[in-house]
Amino acid sequence: MTQNSTIQVVENLLTIADQFTLQGQVSSVTAFGSGNINDTFLVTLDGARESQFVLQRINTQVFRQPQLIMRNMRIFSDHVYQRLQQTPLNRRWEVPRVLSTKDCQDYYIYTDGAFWRAISFIQGAESFDTMQNIAYAKEIGYALGMFHNLISDLPPEKLADTLPGFHITPDYLQHYQEVLARANPQVSPEVNYCLQFVSDRLSFAHILENAKAAGKLPLRLMHGDPKINNVMFDIQTQKAVSVIDLDTVKPGLIHYDIGDCLRSGCNPVGEETNQWDSVYFDTDLCQGILQGYVTVAKEFLTDNDYAYMYDGIRLITFELGLRFFTDYLAGNVYFKVKYPEHNLARAIVQFKLIESIESQANQIHQIIQDMK
């Protein structure tokens, strides 16, 4: 990128950020976070009561109807605000707020057609890509439980399905099979490992959707992406204060959420490692997360919810690995990558994590049973 084009990009960002600035002046716009989908920036203001906010360009190749995302966020945040007003908590808890433009809109469309939105910044808080210790694990679980609790009385039909097929594992399996049929992957031990791994678990992909169809698991509202770095911790108290990244809040099965939280939280080496033999599922962290979760979720969980928790942990890990591998076969069209085999490496991490989960199935089932 030339110096002139870099200057132009900065000027564009300042212009876009200014659309959401109702007080003060924009002093800087800097890249922020490590998301794989949207482009995220932190805007700093001079002379405003709230000195920072988050600016995002929504990836409309992924989110085809971004207006629905904003509508969902408004309904969700208004509902949670009312719940918190009626039954205040004895600790800090915040919900990211949608910020309006100077024209009182929830979003801004730039001259190039890009879709931008701004949300409040959770001050004095930080997130982590890997679990720090058992105390953090309990707080991660508490955060997801609080998230589910606060919307457990919000009818799922009030929110639009912003990503049809998202967290419907059989749909990802069908897409994988279609991509595989036309792909010509370079043969390698890693590719062969993934091909065999998926082939051995084809029937398992339907377990949660079959339970939903049989009426064993109810449709609720779920976060959709509750990996641990979407939980914010108060820097001073080290307590969870918010769950962020609300683009994927939609009707679904909370088991995908529970499983994703445990998948991301109980792999101490994280999802970006190339040391595949070091990947394992930490059952102590699993127990901590579930303990924290159940403290606030127990009132709405059913016996069937507990019965399918293990399947949720195993399935969502399989689903993500399948998505990474499919994207590798398709030429890396969905997830951002740093090198051509990045998604292949990511897939292997998830599949190795499943092997660890499966090898400890009895212990994980016992942890879940003890929570009831």
C-alpha positions, 0 to 999 in steps of 0.5 A: 500500500502506498503512502497516499493510499494509507493516508486515504484509508485513515481519512476514511476511517476518521470520516466514518467514525465521526458519523457516530460521534455525538460528543467530542472529537475523534482523535484516533482510530486504531485496529482492534481485536483479533476477529476472523470475520469483521474489521474492528477498530477502537475510536478514541475521542477528545472531550467526550464523557465516554472517551472510546467506542468500537467501530466495525465494518460488517463482513456482508459476505458472511452476514448477508442481512446486516440490518437484521443483526442491528435489529437483533442487537437492539431487541437483545440489549433492550431486554437485558437492560430491562431485566437488570433494572428489575433485578439488579445484580450485586456485581458489575455486569454490562451489555454492549450498547448500539450507538446511533449515528448523527442521523439517529440510525443504528448503522452507516453505509459509506460511499463504497457500500461498506456497512459500518456500526458502532458499539459501546466499549467496555471500559477497564476490561480485558479478554484472554485467548487461553484460560488463566486458571480455575478461578477464571474458568468459573467466571467464564462459566458464570458469564455464559450462564448469566448471558443465557439467564438474562434472555431465557424469558425472551421468546426466540421468535422475536430475533431473526436468524441472521445466519441460516444454517449456522450451528446446524452441524448436518448442514456443514457436513453436507457442505463439506461433502459438496466441496470435497466432491469438487476439490482436488487437495494436495495429498499429505498425511495431514489431509489424509488424517482429516479425511479419515477423521471426518469419515469415522464420525459422519453419523454423529453429526446429527445428534443434537438436531435429532434431539431437537426434532424429537422435542428433547431439546427446546429452541432457545436464544443462543450467543452463537460464538461464546469462545472465551475471548468474547468474555470481558474481565474487569482489570481490577477485580478479575471478575467477568463483566460482559459477553461481547460479539453479539452478531450471532445471537439467534434462535438455536440450541444452547448446547452449541454455546455450552460446547463452544465455551468448553471447547475454547476454554479447556484447550490450554494451548489454544486453537492456533498452535502447530504443536498438535501433540500438545492439544488436550481437553483439560477436565479441571477447567471443564469442571470449573466452567460448568460449576460457574455456568450452573450457578446461574443457569440451573433454574432453566436447565432440564434433565435432557439439557444435562443429558446432551451436554457431553454431546454438545462439547464433542459436536461443536468441536467437530463442527468447527474442525469440519468448517476449518477443513472445508474452508481449506479444501475450498481455497480459504474463502471464509476464515482469514488465514496467514498462510495457505495451510492455516485452516488445515492446521486449525482443523487438526487442532480441533480434531486432536481436541476431540480425540482427547474429549473422547478418551475422557468421556466417562470423566466428563459425563461424571462431571456433568452428572455431579452438577445436577 
